[in-house]
Amino acid sequence: LYLIFFQKVLIGIREVSRRLEADTDDQHWRKMRTHLYTLVDRLNGLLSTPNFVRIIHELLSDKDVDVRRKALELLVDRVEREREDITPESVDLLMKTIPRLEGMIKEEDTTGEGAALSKQLALIALEALGKRFASQHTGPFAQSIPTVVMATKAANPNVISSALLCLGRLCSALGPLSIPHLSL
């Protein structure tokens, strides 16, 4: 139920944003977007960490690129601000998002700036997860290093900078365990 609600609200945000692009002076759509973002924040606050992670995992597979981007933003926000102890079940669920993030980073550049933004957000999400969990869960993060190294060769400078930041975070957290995964 939460998943469907999240999807519909995120799609609503996308549609309202498109209408605002067409008519930037329309205060009705601006207020609607503000209320929808407030709704997402409050819904996010209602979810326990395991439920949040399950929903984000599903949203990352959504066919709508805007929904996937917002899911990445929510994931980064939650990982960075969550200060309570996360249960081992939640950590395991978060580790299962790493292959999906890698897939997003590896995707072909079919839509230009849109694909670059998605890659950048996926790298930022991987970096946030690495900052929090890489020292305790080395395996999934070490295996993601070749994908991050590949992203440093992207055409978009924003993707390159996010890849370098992510690579630095992972190498810092993994220490010598990262060396075999670096293709120098």
Beta strands, then each sheet from edge to edge (+ up, - down):
end
